[in-house]
Structure formats: C-alpha cells, structure tokens
Amino acid sequence: MPRFQADDEPRRLPLSAMLQALAHDESRERIAVGDLLAALGDRALAALLFVFAFPNVLPTPPGTSAILGAPLIFLAAQLAFGLKPWLPRVIASRSMSRADFVRLITRVAPWLARAERLLRPRWSALAAPPMEYLIGLACLLLSLVLVLPVPLGNMLPALAVSLFALGVLERDGLWVIAGAATSVVAAVVVSGVVWAMVKGAVYFITQVLGLGG
C-alpha cells in the first residue's frame, strides 16, 4: 500500500482554519468523528492524531475523551505502518453536538495557530521515515495509556502525541524531540501514579480489611 504523507498533497488551509470552518458549519447539528475524518482525510495522519489528542490536554465537555480517545489507537498504528487514515464505523459514527464542538475548537484553535507560526521544516530526518514509524509506535503506546482510567494519565500522554503529530506534520524534528522528552516525563508520572495506586490498594487490603494474614 502506498505511503500517505503531507508532502504528497499541495498546501491547503492551515489545520486551525479547517477546524474552525467545520465548527462554524451551521448546516450540521452534530459533528461526528467521521466528519473530521472526511474533512481532514487528505491531510497527513499526523493532522488527525493532533485533532484527537490535543483536546485531552485541556478541560473539555464530559464524554470528549470517550469520543476522541479511541481513534488515537487506530491512527497511531496506521502511522507506525504507513497506512492511510481509516476508522471503523463504530468509532466514526460517534458524535457531539456542534455547540460542544465549537467550545472545544475555541479552546484548541488558538494553541494550534500559535504552534503553526512556530513550526517549520528542520532536522527533518527525525520526522520522516523510518523515524516516522517509530514515532507512530510511540504514539500507539501513549494512546493506550491515555485511554486507561489512570488519574493524571491523560494530559501528558496527549501532549506528547500532539507534539509528535505537529512535528511529523511539518517535518519539524525539534518538535519531535519535544514530544520524546514529554513522553519520558509522562512515563515517569503515570508509572508513579500507578505504583501509588497499587501501594494504596495493598495497604487497604492488608491493614484496613485485615487480610494480610
């Protein structure tokens, strides 16, 4: 199957502008995951990874993580194997009201617009194959952590995926390095939280319930 890269297509509107146009399309009552896929399907997988990852960095309407979290696993795997973006129907049909989507994009778009002004091709070997496949694998692992019910387990993995995605989108190796550094911090924080949860559970069982023998 042929590669699908941002460089294969002519430059279009900035990603932030495309998202705002979709949010303000008054012909839609709801915005489905499939609508995002249709609107951004001719962009790099990295663009879709950012769309589904970054909202998890910010406070969002209830249910947003459930709608936008699952696609990350599929998209990251596709980036790792160099495939075109695709989502199963059960995920693509998930939707939120346009009002909620507008509020979401109102939060996301300013951050994305700032990032777009800073992004530029540099150290491109770090953001192109074969490194791109390793980035996809890293994003897959981070996405699996993101969907787990771990306190504080969403923000840092989502931020790392977002940095990786923007780096690949614009072939900016500096942002890839930032994503890798954030991944390390996320791994330390999440593993610490999980370890604390395990110790707390063991203490509760052995001391509170008196089941430690």
Residue, then its C-alpha position, 0 to 999 in steps of 0.5 A: m500500500p502506498r505511503f500517505q504523507a503531507d508532502d504528497e498533497p499541495r498546501r491547503l488551509p492551515l489545520s486551525a482554519m479547517l477546524q474552525a470552518l467545520a465548527h462554524d458549519e451551521s448546516r450540521e447539528r452534530i459533528a461526528v468523528g467521521d466528519l473530521l475524518a472526511a474533512l481532514g482525510d487528505r491531510a497527513l495522519a499526523a493532522l488527525l492524531f493532533v485533532f484527537a489528542f490535543p483536546n485531552v490536554l485541556p478541560t473539555p465537555p464530559g464524554t470528549s475523551a470517550i469520543l476522541g480517545a479511541p481513534l488515537i489507537f487506530l491512527a497511531a498504528q496506521l502511522a507506525f505502518g504507513l497506512k492511510p487514515w481509516l476508522p471503523r464505523v463504530i468509532a466514526s459514527r460517534s458524535m457531539s453536538r456542534a455547540d460542544f464542538v465549537r467550545l472545544i475548537t475555541r479552546v484548541a484553535p488558538w494553541l494550534a495557530r500559535a504552534e503553526r507560526l512556530l513550526r517549520p521544516r528542520w532536522s527533518a530526518l527525525a520526522a520522516p521515515p523510518m523515524e516516522y514509524l517509530i514515532g507512530l509506535a510511540c504514539l500507539l503506546l501513549s494512546l493506550v495509556l491515555v485511554l486507561p482510567v489512570p488519574l493524571g494519565n491523560m494530559l501528558p500522554a496527549l501532549a506528547v502525541s500532539l507534539f509528535a503529530l505537529g512535528v511529523l506534520e511539518r517535518d519539524g524534528l525539534w518538535v519531535i524531540a519535544g514530544a520524546a522528552t514529554s513522553v519520558v516525563a509522562a512515563v515517569v508520572v503515570s508509572g508513579v501514579v500507578w505504583a501509588m495506586v497499587k501501594g494504596a490498594v495493598y495497604f487497604i487490603t492488608q491493614v484496613l480489611g485485615l487480610g494480610g494474614 
